[in-house]
Amino acid sequence: MTWHADRHARGEGGDGPDAGELIQLSVRPLPGGAVVHVRGEIDMLSAAPLRQECAGRLDGAEALLVLDLSEVTFLGSSGLSVLAETAELAKARNKRLRLVYQGPVVGNPLSVTGMDTEFDSYETLDRALADQS
């Protein structure tokens, strides 16, 4: 079940969801890197698992981290914070970070905040992986 804030405000949904109901992460190892595929909502309830996964990957030996956000259905301010923190950590560790997304769900929040210029962004995972830079 996917939970939304408006349902909770009306008293529906019991105690509310745990992060696992809102976000699903899967990791695909690459030579020298990893792809973290994110599905669902990235908000204040679900940002922590993504934050932990990204930090762990950037603390490891991987030189490249690709965040596939193509199946994200909501990106809130907490999600934007995770992306900003991940970008800072990647830069501090001299690692490459790439985002994969298309459409307004991820694109609009990044654009409105001006964060869209801070990332190497791609419309498809294939394009992100084919970039040799």
VMD Tcl script that builds the backbone (N, CA, C; Angstrom):
set m [mol new atoms 399]
animate dup $m
set s [atomselect $m all]
$s set {name element resname resid chain x y z} {
  {N N MET 1 A 0.842 -1.184 0.000}
  {CA C MET 1 A 0.000 0.000 0.000}
  {C C MET 1 A 0.881 1.240 0.000}
  {N N THR 2 A 0.548 2.200 -0.796}
  {CA C THR 2 A 1.243 3.480 -0.796}
  {C C THR 2 A 0.408 4.461 0.010}
  {N N TRP 3 A 1.047 5.141 0.887}
  {CA C TRP 3 A 0.394 6.075 1.794}
  {C C TRP 3 A 0.665 7.490 1.358}
  {N N HIS 4 A -0.275 8.338 1.478}
  {CA C HIS 4 A -0.111 9.744 1.106}
  {C C HIS 4 A -0.514 10.617 2.281}
  {N N ALA 5 A 0.102 11.772 2.387}
  {CA C ALA 5 A -0.145 12.681 3.502}
  {C C ALA 5 A -1.613 13.081 3.596}
  {N N ASP 6 A -2.289 13.254 2.469}
  {CA C ASP 6 A -3.686 13.675 2.530}
  {C C ASP 6 A -4.563 12.591 3.138}
  {N N ARG 7 A -4.250 11.303 2.925}
  {CA C ARG 7 A -4.997 10.206 3.537}
  {C C ARG 7 A -4.782 10.214 5.038}
  {N N HIS 8 A -3.542 10.451 5.452}
  {CA C HIS 8 A -3.236 10.476 6.880}
  {C C HIS 8 A -3.950 11.644 7.554}
  {N N ALA 9 A -4.018 12.791 6.893}
  {CA C ALA 9 A -4.682 13.968 7.452}
  {C C ALA 9 A -6.169 13.707 7.674}
  {N N ARG 10 A -6.769 12.862 6.854}
  {CA C ARG 10 A -8.185 12.522 7.009}
  {C C ARG 10 A -8.383 11.414 8.022}
  {N N GLY 11 A -7.298 10.915 8.620}
  {CA C GLY 11 A -7.424 9.864 9.613}
  {C C GLY 11 A -7.380 8.473 9.026}
  {N N GLU 12 A -7.105 8.358 7.750}
  {CA C GLU 12 A -6.996 7.056 7.114}
  {C C GLU 12 A -5.555 6.578 7.191}
  {N N GLY 13 A -5.328 5.304 7.191}
  {CA C GLY 13 A -3.982 4.769 7.116}
  {C C GLY 13 A -3.375 4.404 8.451}
  {N N GLY 14 A -4.140 4.457 9.535}
  {CA C GLY 14 A -3.635 4.018 10.828}
  {C C GLY 14 A -2.472 4.867 11.308}
  {N N ASP 15 A -1.422 4.201 11.757}
  {CA C ASP 15 A -0.252 4.900 12.276}
  {C C ASP 15 A 0.624 5.456 11.177}
  {N N GLY 16 A 0.274 5.224 9.941}
  {CA C GLY 16 A 1.097 5.699 8.836}
  {C C GLY 16 A 2.034 4.604 8.374}
  {N N PRO 17 A 2.680 4.847 7.285}
  {CA C PRO 17 A 3.521 3.831 6.671}
  {C C PRO 17 A 4.919 3.816 7.277}
  {N N ASP 18 A 5.613 2.734 7.011}
  {CA C ASP 18 A 7.042 2.775 7.266}
  {C C ASP 18 A 7.709 3.052 5.930}
  {N N ALA 19 A 8.998 3.332 5.956}
  {CA C ALA 19 A 9.708 3.727 4.737}
  {C C ALA 19 A 9.589 2.676 3.645}
  {N N GLY 20 A 9.555 1.397 4.023}
  {CA C GLY 20 A 9.485 0.319 3.045}
  {C C GLY 20 A 8.224 0.327 2.213}
  {N N GLU 21 A 7.175 0.966 2.724}
  {CA C GLU 21 A 5.938 1.069 1.962}
  {C C GLU 21 A 5.985 2.211 0.956}
  {N N LEU 22 A 6.880 3.145 1.161}
  {CA C LEU 22 A 6.948 4.322 0.309}
  {C C LEU 22 A 8.047 4.243 -0.737}
  {N N ILE 23 A 9.154 3.596 -0.396}
  {CA C ILE 23 A 10.319 3.592 -1.266}
  {C C ILE 23 A 10.898 2.183 -1.345}
  {N N GLN 24 A 11.362 1.842 -2.525}
  {CA C GLN 24 A 12.052 0.572 -2.738}
  {C C GLN 24 A 13.364 0.871 -3.436}
  {N N LEU 25 A 14.431 0.309 -2.906}
  {CA C LEU 25 A 15.754 0.486 -3.485}
  {C C LEU 25 A 16.281 -0.858 -3.943}
  {N N SER 26 A 16.909 -0.867 -5.100}
  {CA C SER 26 A 17.627 -2.054 -5.556}
  {C C SER 26 A 18.959 -1.586 -6.130}
  {N N VAL 27 A 19.972 -2.401 -5.926}
  {CA C VAL 27 A 21.325 -2.024 -6.332}
  {C C VAL 27 A 21.828 -2.993 -7.383}
  {N N ARG 28 A 22.394 -2.435 -8.421}
  {CA C ARG 28 A 23.028 -3.221 -9.481}
  {C C ARG 28 A 24.511 -2.856 -9.515}
  {N N PRO 29 A 25.368 -3.786 -9.161}
  {CA C PRO 29 A 26.803 -3.487 -9.203}
  {C C PRO 29 A 27.286 -3.291 -10.638}
  {N N LEU 30 A 28.262 -2.427 -10.792}
  {CA C LEU 30 A 28.920 -2.174 -12.064}
  {C C LEU 30 A 30.417 -2.294 -11.841}
  {N N PRO 31 A 31.179 -2.522 -12.882}
  {CA C PRO 31 A 32.630 -2.435 -12.702}
  {C C PRO 31 A 32.997 -1.002 -12.270}
  {N N GLY 32 A 33.476 -0.865 -11.064}
  {CA C GLY 32 A 33.870 0.449 -10.561}
  {C C GLY 32 A 32.729 1.320 -10.098}
  {N N GLY 33 A 31.566 0.755 -9.923}
  {CA C GLY 33 A 30.451 1.582 -9.501}
  {C C GLY 33 A 29.203 0.786 -9.195}
  {N N ALA 34 A 28.095 1.508 -9.103}
  {CA C ALA 34 A 26.813 0.879 -8.813}
  {C C ALA 34 A 25.682 1.761 -9.320}
  {N N VAL 35 A 24.577 1.110 -9.643}
  {CA C VAL 35 A 23.332 1.796 -9.961}
  {C C VAL 35 A 22.378 1.524 -8.805}
  {N N VAL 36 A 21.841 2.583 -8.237}
  {CA C VAL 36 A 20.797 2.447 -7.226}
  {C C VAL 36 A 19.492 2.863 -7.889}
  {N N HIS 37 A 18.617 1.883 -8.060}
  {CA C HIS 37 A 17.315 2.127 -8.673}
  {C C HIS 37 A 16.324 2.448 -7.555}
  {N N VAL 38 A 15.648 3.580 -7.690}
  {CA C VAL 38 A 14.718 4.046 -6.674}
  {C C VAL 38 A 13.305 4.007 -7.246}
  {N N ARG 39 A 12.405 3.392 -6.496}
  {CA C ARG 39 A 11.003 3.312 -6.918}
  {C C ARG 39 A 10.133 3.820 -5.774}
  {N N GLY 40 A 9.212 4.724 -6.094}
  {CA C GLY 40 A 8.272 5.210 -5.089}
  {C C GLY 40 A 8.487 6.664 -4.737}
  {N N GLU 41 A 8.159 6.997 -3.498}
  {CA C GLU 41 A 8.160 8.368 -3.019}
  {C C GLU 41 A 9.407 8.644 -2.182}
  {N N ILE 42 A 10.012 9.800 -2.412}
  {CA C ILE 42 A 11.139 10.233 -1.585}
  {C C ILE 42 A 10.676 11.460 -0.818}
  {N N ASP 43 A 10.329 11.249 0.434}
  {CA C ASP 43 A 9.878 12.335 1.289}
  {C C ASP 43 A 10.494 12.169 2.667}
  {N N MET 44 A 10.010 12.910 3.655}
  {CA C MET 44 A 10.637 12.871 4.971}
  {C C MET 44 A 10.524 11.505 5.635}
  {N N LEU 45 A 9.546 10.712 5.259}
  {CA C LEU 45 A 9.399 9.386 5.847}
  {C C LEU 45 A 10.287 8.343 5.179}
  {N N SER 46 A 10.681 8.591 3.948}
  {CA C SER 46 A 11.398 7.557 3.195}
  {C C SER 46 A 12.807 7.953 2.776}
  {N N ALA 47 A 13.239 9.142 3.124}
  {CA C ALA 47 A 14.546 9.622 2.669}
  {C C ALA 47 A 15.716 8.899 3.338}
  {N N ALA 48 A 15.559 8.462 4.574}
  {CA C ALA 48 A 16.678 7.869 5.327}
  {C C ALA 48 A 17.300 6.648 4.643}
  {N N PRO 49 A 16.513 5.694 4.152}
  {CA C PRO 49 A 17.150 4.546 3.485}
  {C C PRO 49 A 17.964 4.947 2.257}
  {N N LEU 50 A 17.469 5.917 1.500}
  {CA C LEU 50 A 18.211 6.384 0.328}
  {C C LEU 50 A 19.491 7.091 0.761}
  {N N ARG 51 A 19.403 7.921 1.782}
  {CA C ARG 51 A 20.575 8.625 2.311}
  {C C ARG 51 A 21.649 7.613 2.738}
  {N N GLN 52 A 21.240 6.586 3.460}
  {CA C GLN 52 A 22.185 5.567 3.943}
  {C C GLN 52 A 22.816 4.794 2.792}
  {N N GLU 53 A 22.014 4.433 1.816}
  {CA C GLU 53 A 22.533 3.670 0.673}
  {C C GLU 53 A 23.545 4.501 -0.109}
  {N N CYS 54 A 23.216 5.742 -0.368}
  {CA C CYS 54 A 24.127 6.609 -1.129}
  {C C CYS 54 A 25.428 6.838 -0.373}
  {N N ALA 55 A 25.327 7.148 0.901}
  {CA C ALA 55 A 26.534 7.386 1.703}
  {C C ALA 55 A 27.403 6.141 1.749}
  {N N GLY 56 A 26.787 4.996 1.919}
  {CA C GLY 56 A 27.545 3.748 1.951}
  {C C GLY 56 A 28.252 3.469 0.641}
  {N N ARG 57 A 27.580 3.724 -0.447}
  {CA C ARG 57 A 28.190 3.506 -1.765}
  {C C ARG 57 A 29.349 4.471 -2.000}
  {N N LEU 58 A 29.192 5.710 -1.598}
  {CA C LEU 58 A 30.244 6.701 -1.813}
  {C C LEU 58 A 31.407 6.538 -0.841}
  {N N ASP 59 A 31.163 5.906 0.291}
  {CA C ASP 59 A 32.246 5.606 1.226}
  {C C ASP 59 A 33.051 4.389 0.770}
  {N N GLY 60 A 32.469 3.597 -0.134}
  {CA C GLY 60 A 33.127 2.390 -0.628}
  {C C GLY 60 A 34.093 2.689 -1.751}
  {N N ALA 61 A 34.470 1.641 -2.429}
  {CA C ALA 61 A 35.484 1.737 -3.477}
  {C C ALA 61 A 34.929 2.220 -4.819}
  {N N GLU 62 A 33.609 2.258 -4.953}
  {CA C GLU 62 A 33.026 2.637 -6.236}
  {C C GLU 62 A 33.394 4.062 -6.627}
  {N N ALA 63 A 33.755 4.237 -7.887}
  {CA C ALA 63 A 34.086 5.569 -8.402}
  {C C ALA 63 A 32.868 6.260 -9.005}
  {N N LEU 64 A 31.832 5.484 -9.338}
  {CA C LEU 64 A 30.641 6.010 -9.994}
  {C C LEU 64 A 29.394 5.533 -9.260}
  {N N LEU 65 A 28.500 6.475 -8.994}
  {CA C LEU 65 A 27.193 6.152 -8.433}
  {C C LEU 65 A 26.145 6.731 -9.365}
  {N N VAL 66 A 25.273 5.870 -9.861}
  {CA C VAL 66 A 24.164 6.297 -10.717}
  {C C VAL 66 A 22.881 6.097 -9.927}
  {N N LEU 67 A 22.130 7.173 -9.746}
  {CA C LEU 67 A 20.818 7.090 -9.111}
  {C C LEU 67 A 19.765 7.094 -10.198}
  {N N ASP 68 A 19.113 5.954 -10.363}
  {CA C ASP 68 A 18.052 5.829 -11.358}
  {C C ASP 68 A 16.737 6.220 -10.687}
  {N N LEU 69 A 16.282 7.422 -10.971}
  {CA C LEU 69 A 15.074 7.975 -10.369}
  {C C LEU 69 A 13.883 7.908 -11.325}
  {N N SER 70 A 13.995 7.087 -12.350}
  {CA C SER 70 A 12.967 7.053 -13.392}
  {C C SER 70 A 11.623 6.526 -12.892}
  {N N GLU 71 A 11.598 5.847 -11.749}
  {CA C GLU 71 A 10.325 5.355 -11.207}
  {C C GLU 71 A 9.959 6.036 -9.893}
  {N N VAL 72 A 10.506 7.211 -9.668}
  {CA C VAL 72 A 10.130 7.995 -8.498}
  {C C VAL 72 A 8.791 8.663 -8.788}
  {N N THR 73 A 7.865 8.545 -7.838}
  {CA C THR 73 A 6.521 9.094 -8.024}
  {C C THR 73 A 6.296 10.385 -7.256}
  {N N PHE 74 A 7.226 10.727 -6.351}
  {CA C PHE 74 A 7.148 11.990 -5.615}
  {C C PHE 74 A 8.537 12.312 -5.100}
  {N N LEU 75 A 8.945 13.576 -5.245}
  {CA C LEU 75 A 10.229 14.038 -4.731}
  {C C LEU 75 A 9.984 15.286 -3.899}
  {N N GLY 76 A 10.055 15.114 -2.582}
  {CA C GLY 76 A 9.832 16.222 -1.663}
  {C C GLY 76 A 11.134 16.877 -1.247}
  {N N SER 77 A 11.020 17.845 -0.344}
  {CA C SER 77 A 12.195 18.594 0.092}
  {C C SER 77 A 13.226 17.708 0.785}
  {N N SER 78 A 12.784 16.688 1.494}
  {CA C SER 78 A 13.733 15.769 2.124}
  {C C SER 78 A 14.500 14.979 1.070}
  {N N GLY 79 A 13.830 14.636 -0.004}
  {CA C GLY 79 A 14.497 13.960 -1.114}
  {C C GLY 79 A 15.510 14.862 -1.789}
  {N N LEU 80 A 15.155 16.126 -1.959}
  {CA C LEU 80 A 16.102 17.084 -2.522}
  {C C LEU 80 A 17.325 17.228 -1.614}
  {N N SER 81 A 17.099 17.213 -0.314}
  {CA C SER 81 A 18.219 17.291 0.632}
  {C C SER 81 A 19.145 16.091 0.490}
  {N N VAL 82 A 18.561 14.911 0.322}
  {CA C VAL 82 A 19.386 13.713 0.127}
  {C C VAL 82 A 20.227 13.853 -1.137}
  {N N LEU 83 A 19.630 14.342 -2.204}
  {CA C LEU 83 A 20.377 14.512 -3.454}
  {C C LEU 83 A 21.499 15.533 -3.280}
  {N N ALA 84 A 21.220 16.636 -2.582}
  {CA C ALA 84 A 22.254 17.653 -2.344}
  {C C ALA 84 A 23.386 17.095 -1.483}
  {N N GLU 85 A 23.044 16.369 -0.435}
  {CA C GLU 85 A 24.056 15.759 0.432}
  {C C GLU 85 A 24.893 14.745 -0.336}
  {N N THR 86 A 24.234 13.973 -1.171}
  {CA C THR 86 A 24.935 12.963 -1.961}
  {C C THR 86 A 25.888 13.627 -2.944}
  {N N ALA 87 A 25.462 14.715 -3.556}
  {CA C ALA 87 A 26.340 15.447 -4.478}
  {C C ALA 87 A 27.562 15.999 -3.754}
  {N N GLU 88 A 27.357 16.556 -2.570}
  {CA C GLU 88 A 28.472 17.089 -1.784}
  {C C GLU 88 A 29.436 15.981 -1.378}
  {N N LEU 89 A 28.887 14.854 -0.951}
  {CA C LEU 89 A 29.724 13.730 -0.545}
  {C C LEU 89 A 30.513 13.173 -1.730}
  {N N ALA 90 A 29.872 13.064 -2.875}
  {CA C ALA 90 A 30.556 12.580 -4.078}
  {C C ALA 90 A 31.713 13.509 -4.440}
  {N N LYS 91 A 31.464 14.799 -4.384}
  {CA C LYS 91 A 32.513 15.761 -4.700}
  {C C LYS 91 A 33.663 15.668 -3.703}
  {N N ALA 92 A 33.340 15.558 -2.420}
  {CA C ALA 92 A 34.373 15.474 -1.381}
  {C C ALA 92 A 35.211 14.201 -1.506}
  {N N ARG 93 A 34.588 13.140 -2.008}
  {CA C ARG 93 A 35.280 11.853 -2.145}
  {C C ARG 93 A 35.867 11.659 -3.552}
  {N N ASN 94 A 35.724 12.693 -4.400}
  {CA C ASN 94 A 36.199 12.632 -5.781}
  {C C ASN 94 A 35.561 11.464 -6.548}
  {N N LYS 95 A 34.238 11.332 -6.381}
  {CA C LYS 95 A 33.466 10.292 -7.059}
  {C C LYS 95 A 32.522 10.955 -8.054}
  {N N ARG 96 A 32.067 10.187 -9.016}
  {CA C ARG 96 A 31.112 10.692 -10.003}
  {C C ARG 96 A 29.697 10.282 -9.597}
  {N N LEU 97 A 28.774 11.210 -9.740}
  {CA C LEU 97 A 27.364 10.978 -9.436}
  {C C LEU 97 A 26.554 11.347 -10.666}
  {N N ARG 98 A 25.664 10.456 -11.057}
  {CA C ARG 98 A 24.780 10.712 -12.196}
  {C C ARG 98 A 23.342 10.416 -11.790}
  {N N LEU 99 A 22.432 11.230 -12.283}
  {CA C LEU 99 A 21.009 11.014 -12.054}
  {C C LEU 99 A 20.339 10.612 -13.351}
  {N N VAL 100 A 19.405 9.692 -13.257}
  {CA C VAL 100 A 18.595 9.285 -14.398}
  {C C VAL 100 A 17.142 9.607 -14.065}
  {N N TYR 101 A 16.524 10.431 -14.895}
  {CA C TYR 101 A 15.111 10.759 -14.728}
  {C C TYR 101 A 14.632 11.446 -15.990}
  {N N GLN 102 A 13.338 11.470 -16.135}
  {CA C GLN 102 A 12.711 12.304 -17.154}
  {C C GLN 102 A 11.323 12.653 -16.658}
  {N N GLY 103 A 10.861 13.778 -17.049}
  {CA C GLY 103 A 9.531 14.200 -16.645}
  {C C GLY 103 A 9.533 15.102 -15.428}
  {N N PRO 104 A 8.343 15.578 -15.085}
  {CA C PRO 104 A 8.212 16.622 -14.077}
  {C C PRO 104 A 8.346 16.164 -12.624}
  {N N VAL 105 A 8.129 14.899 -12.327}
  {CA C VAL 105 A 8.150 14.461 -10.932}
  {C C VAL 105 A 9.495 14.775 -10.275}
  {N N VAL 106 A 10.567 14.485 -10.960}
  {CA C VAL 106 A 11.905 14.802 -10.458}
  {C C VAL 106 A 12.406 16.103 -11.076}
  {N N GLY 107 A 12.131 16.307 -12.334}
  {CA C GLY 107 A 12.643 17.470 -13.047}
  {C C GLY 107 A 12.174 18.803 -12.486}
  {N N ASN 108 A 10.895 18.910 -12.165}
  {CA C ASN 108 A 10.382 20.190 -11.663}
  {C C ASN 108 A 11.003 20.601 -10.329}
  {N N PRO 109 A 11.038 19.728 -9.309}
  {CA C PRO 109 A 11.675 20.156 -8.055}
  {C C PRO 109 A 13.149 20.531 -8.240}
  {N N LEU 110 A 13.860 19.797 -9.071}
  {CA C LEU 110 A 15.263 20.131 -9.316}
  {C C LEU 110 A 15.383 21.478 -10.025}
  {N N SER 111 A 14.526 21.721 -10.989}
  {CA C SER 111 A 14.567 22.968 -11.746}
  {C C SER 111 A 14.184 24.173 -10.890}
  {N N VAL 112 A 13.103 24.050 -10.142}
  {CA C VAL 112 A 12.615 25.153 -9.313}
  {C C VAL 112 A 13.657 25.571 -8.280}
  {N N THR 113 A 14.387 24.612 -7.749}
  {CA C THR 113 A 15.397 24.914 -6.732}
  {C C THR 113 A 16.746 25.286 -7.337}
  {N N GLY 114 A 16.877 25.144 -8.656}
  {CA C GLY 114 A 18.152 25.429 -9.313}
  {C C GLY 114 A 19.154 24.293 -9.183}
  {N N MET 115 A 18.731 23.181 -8.608}
  {CA C MET 115 A 19.635 22.045 -8.412}
  {C C MET 115 A 19.896 21.265 -9.698}
  {N N ASP 116 A 19.087 21.498 -10.718}
  {CA C ASP 116 A 19.249 20.746 -11.956}
  {C C ASP 116 A 20.616 20.957 -12.596}
  {N N THR 117 A 21.244 22.086 -12.320}
  {CA C THR 117 A 22.561 22.364 -12.896}
  {C C THR 117 A 23.694 21.725 -12.098}
  {N N GLU 118 A 23.378 21.161 -10.941}
  {CA C GLU 118 A 24.390 20.590 -10.062}
  {C C GLU 118 A 24.699 19.126 -10.369}
  {N N PHE 119 A 23.937 18.509 -11.257}
  {CA C PHE 119 A 24.065 17.077 -11.507}
  {C C PHE 119 A 24.324 16.784 -12.978}
  {N N ASP 120 A 25.004 15.686 -13.218}
  {CA C ASP 120 A 25.052 15.109 -14.553}
  {C C ASP 120 A 23.781 14.288 -14.671}
  {N N SER 121 A 22.855 14.735 -15.513}
  {CA C SER 121 A 21.542 14.105 -15.616}
  {C C SER 121 A 21.345 13.498 -16.992}
  {N N TYR 122 A 20.620 12.380 -17.008}
  {CA C TYR 122 A 20.388 11.620 -18.231}
  {C C TYR 122 A 18.930 11.179 -18.262}
  {N N GLU 123 A 18.401 11.033 -19.484}
  {CA C GLU 123 A 17.023 10.593 -19.636}
  {C C GLU 123 A 16.876 9.082 -19.536}
  {N N THR 124 A 17.947 8.343 -19.792}
  {CA C THR 124 A 17.878 6.883 -19.707}
  {C C THR 124 A 19.113 6.345 -18.988}
  {N N LEU 125 A 18.961 5.184 -18.403}
  {CA C LEU 125 A 20.074 4.528 -17.737}
  {C C LEU 125 A 21.156 4.166 -18.739}
  {N N ASP 126 A 20.769 3.721 -19.917}
  {CA C ASP 126 A 21.745 3.380 -20.953}
  {C C ASP 126 A 22.650 4.561 -21.287}
  {N N ARG 127 A 22.058 5.738 -21.406}
  {CA C ARG 127 A 22.857 6.937 -21.706}
  {C C ARG 127 A 23.803 7.286 -20.551}
  {N N ALA 128 A 23.325 7.139 -19.338}
  {CA C ALA 128 A 24.163 7.434 -18.178}
  {C C ALA 128 A 25.352 6.483 -18.124}
  {N N LEU 129 A 25.124 5.231 -18.444}
  {CA C LEU 129 A 26.193 4.239 -18.390}
  {C C LEU 129 A 27.127 4.338 -19.600}
  {N N ALA 130 A 26.633 4.847 -20.709}
  {CA C ALA 130 A 27.468 4.962 -21.915}
  {C C ALA 130 A 28.406 6.152 -21.865}
  {N N ASP 131 A 28.106 7.137 -21.027}
  {CA C ASP 131 A 28.948 8.332 -20.919}
  {C C ASP 131 A 30.304 7.939 -20.368}
  {N N GLN 132 A 31.350 8.212 -21.107}
  {CA C GLN 132 A 32.700 7.828 -20.705}
  {C C GLN 132 A 33.439 8.931 -19.949}
  {N N SER 133 A 32.772 10.049 -19.692}
  {CA C SER 133 A 33.455 11.157 -19.007}
  {C C SER 133 A 33.612 10.907 -17.529}
}
mol reanalyze $m
mol bondsrecalc $m
mol representation Tube
mol addrep $m
